[in-house]
Amino acid sequence: MAVRRLNHAVLYVSGLASVVEFYRYALGFEVRMEIPGRAAFLRSPGSANDHDLGLFEVGDAPLPQSPHVGLYHLAWEVGTLAELAEMRAKLAERGALVGASDHRVSKSLYAKDPSGIEFEVMWRVPAESWEEEMRGGEMIAPLDLEGELARWGDRVTGAAAGSVT
């Protein structure tokens, strides 16, 4: 039996209230349950999960120096490139956006939450185009989001389109 997908992530954070507010604003998560000052459980709109992200307050813990052993980042998937562009604007507005990459089969933004935890927001190229996308060129290139929007339009892919491939 194989694992099908990641059901949820749980993170230790400092400044729980600001981290909850960040994920609510930047990624549109809704609070499912909160224990003030201790923990919060958030869900992405439309998710079938009870929660997609658990956050536990640890106080003023020092941030580890990068790179270090442990989690590098989480990747949150959006259904359209327009949603990715909206995320880029919200993350930039918060000063959280730290990078953007074209991985051929996915188009990705990278950001850090108020606790300094890095995460990715990505859109998947339609699975039927992966083989063609993998031919030639660099595996990781700068992201031209406007060019990708012009190329793919409002195509819905990945889990938003009902696909797990």
C-alpha positions as CSV (number, residue, x, y, z in Angstrom):
1,M,0.0,0.0,0.0
2,A,1.4,3.4,-0.9
3,V,0.9,6.9,0.6
4,R,-1.5,8.9,-1.6
5,R,-0.8,12.5,-0.5
6,L,0.1,14.7,2.5
7,N,-3.0,15.2,4.6
8,H,-1.8,18.1,6.8
9,A,1.3,19.7,8.2
10,V,2.0,20.8,11.7
11,L,4.5,23.5,12.5
12,Y,6.1,25.0,15.7
13,V,5.9,28.8,15.4
14,S,6.6,31.9,17.5
15,G,4.1,34.6,17.6
16,L,1.0,32.4,17.0
17,A,-1.5,35.2,16.4
18,S,0.6,36.9,13.8
19,V,1.3,33.5,12.0
20,V,-2.4,32.6,12.0
21,E,-3.2,36.1,10.6
22,F,-0.5,35.7,7.9
23,Y,-1.8,32.3,6.7
24,R,-5.4,33.6,6.7
25,Y,-4.5,36.6,4.6
26,A,-1.8,35.4,2.4
27,L,-3.1,31.9,1.6
28,G,-6.8,32.2,2.4
29,F,-6.8,29.6,5.2
30,E,-9.8,29.6,7.6
31,V,-9.4,28.9,11.4
32,R,-11.1,25.7,12.3
33,M,-10.1,25.7,16.0
34,E,-7.9,27.8,18.1
35,I,-6.5,27.5,21.6
36,P,-5.4,31.1,22.2
37,G,-1.7,31.5,22.8
38,R,-1.1,27.7,22.4
39,A,-2.4,26.3,19.1
40,A,-4.5,26.8,16.0
41,F,-5.8,24.5,13.3
42,L,-6.4,26.0,9.8
43,R,-8.0,24.7,6.7
44,S,-7.8,25.7,3.1
45,P,-11.2,26.7,1.6
46,G,-12.7,23.7,-0.3
47,S,-10.5,21.2,1.5
48,A,-12.0,17.9,2.6
49,N,-9.6,17.8,5.6
50,D,-10.5,18.7,9.1
51,H,-7.4,20.9,9.0
52,D,-4.5,21.3,6.6
53,L,-2.2,23.2,8.9
54,G,-1.6,22.9,12.6
55,L,0.3,25.6,14.4
56,F,1.8,25.3,17.9
57,E,3.2,28.2,19.8
58,V,6.8,27.8,21.1
59,G,7.5,31.3,22.2
60,D,10.7,33.1,21.3
61,A,12.7,30.1,20.0
62,P,15.8,31.0,18.0
63,L,15.6,30.4,14.3
64,P,18.0,27.7,13.0
65,Q,20.8,28.7,10.7
66,S,20.3,27.5,7.1
67,P,20.9,25.0,5.9
68,H,20.1,22.6,8.8
69,V,18.7,19.2,9.2
70,G,14.9,19.3,9.2
71,L,12.1,20.5,7.1
72,Y,13.1,22.8,4.2
73,H,9.7,23.8,3.1
74,L,6.0,22.9,2.5
75,A,4.4,23.2,-1.0
76,W,0.8,24.5,-1.2
77,E,-0.9,23.9,-4.6
78,V,-3.2,26.4,-6.4
79,G,-5.5,25.4,-9.2
80,T,-4.8,28.3,-11.7
81,L,-1.9,30.6,-12.6
82,A,-4.3,33.6,-11.8
83,E,-4.4,32.3,-8.2
84,L,-0.6,32.0,-8.2
85,A,-0.4,35.7,-9.4
86,E,-2.8,36.7,-6.6
87,M,-0.7,34.9,-4.1
88,R,2.4,36.6,-5.4
89,A,0.8,40.0,-4.8
90,K,-0.3,39.1,-1.3
91,L,3.0,37.7,-0.4
92,A,4.9,40.7,-1.8
93,E,2.6,43.0,0.0
94,R,3.6,41.3,3.3
95,G,7.3,41.3,2.4
96,A,7.2,37.5,2.6
97,L,8.1,36.7,-1.0
98,V,11.7,35.4,-1.2
99,G,11.8,33.8,-4.7
100,A,10.1,32.5,-7.8
101,S,11.1,29.5,-10.0
102,D,10.0,27.7,-13.1
103,H,10.5,24.0,-12.5
104,R,9.1,23.1,-15.9
105,V,6.3,20.9,-14.6
106,S,5.4,23.4,-11.9
107,K,5.6,27.2,-11.5
108,S,6.5,28.2,-8.0
109,L,6.7,31.1,-5.5
110,Y,8.7,30.9,-2.3
111,A,7.9,32.8,0.9
112,K,8.6,32.9,4.6
113,D,5.9,33.2,7.3
114,P,6.4,35.5,10.3
115,S,8.3,32.7,12.2
116,G,10.7,32.4,9.3
117,I,9.4,29.1,8.0
118,E,9.8,28.8,4.3
119,F,6.9,27.5,2.1
120,E,6.2,27.2,-1.6
121,V,3.0,28.0,-3.5
122,M,2.9,26.2,-6.8
123,W,0.8,25.5,-9.9
124,R,1.2,22.3,-11.8
125,V,1.5,22.1,-15.5
126,P,-1.1,19.8,-17.0
127,A,0.2,16.2,-16.5
128,E,-0.2,15.4,-20.2
129,S,2.4,18.1,-21.0
130,W,5.1,17.0,-18.5
131,E,7.1,14.9,-21.0
132,E,7.3,17.8,-23.4
133,E,8.1,20.3,-20.7
134,M,11.0,18.1,-19.5
135,R,12.9,18.3,-22.8
136,G,15.9,20.6,-23.0
137,G,16.7,23.7,-21.1
138,E,17.4,24.3,-17.4
139,M,15.5,22.3,-14.7
140,I,15.1,25.4,-12.7
141,A,14.7,28.8,-14.4
142,P,13.4,32.2,-13.3
143,L,9.6,32.4,-13.4
144,D,8.0,34.5,-16.0
145,L,4.5,34.5,-14.5
146,E,3.0,36.8,-17.0
147,G,4.4,34.7,-19.9
148,E,3.0,31.6,-18.3
149,L,-0.4,33.2,-17.9
150,A,-0.4,34.1,-21.6
151,R,0.6,30.5,-22.4
152,W,-1.7,28.5,-20.2
153,G,-4.5,31.0,-19.5
154,D,-7.0,30.0,-16.8
155,R,-6.3,26.2,-17.1
156,V,-7.3,24.4,-13.9
157,T,-4.9,21.6,-13.0
158,G,-3.8,19.3,-10.2
159,A,-6.0,18.6,-7.2
160,A,-8.3,21.5,-8.2
161,A,-9.1,19.7,-11.4
162,G,-9.7,16.4,-9.5
163,S,-6.3,14.9,-10.5
164,V,-3.7,13.4,-8.2
165,T,-1.3,12.7,-11.1
